[in-house]
Amino acid sequence: MSGPSNLFVNAYMYAVNKAAYKVMGKGGITISRLATDDLIEFLREKGVLSDRPSVEEIKRLFIEDLAIADQLEIEEKECDLSITLRELKISDFLKKVQEEKFEPVA
């Protein structure tokens, strides 16, 4: 699947998150929560995500379709679910967030 370059994705994520943080501070996290619902609906409309996705479908989504990471591990413990992404394709964005000490909203 071809699409925007890794550099573009990292740059865009950085710019949007930094701008939201400048405007709303930590309150920008509200936008992230609202955007998540729309993101999930968009992915469902595109046929990439079902209403009740399986573990394998979620792995395929993050690794192949969205190409966010090279590995995804899911661990279930009683009522808790832990998702670990490894070898992130957005690591440049995350490093800048840590360096500049602002909280990303997306």
Buried (B, 14 or more C-beta within 10 A) or exposed (E): EEEEEBEEBBBEBBEBBBEBBEEEEEEBBEBBEEEEEEEEEEBEEEEBBEEEBEEEBBBBBBBEBBBBBEEBEEEEEEEEEEEEBEEBBBEBBBEBBEEEEBEBBB
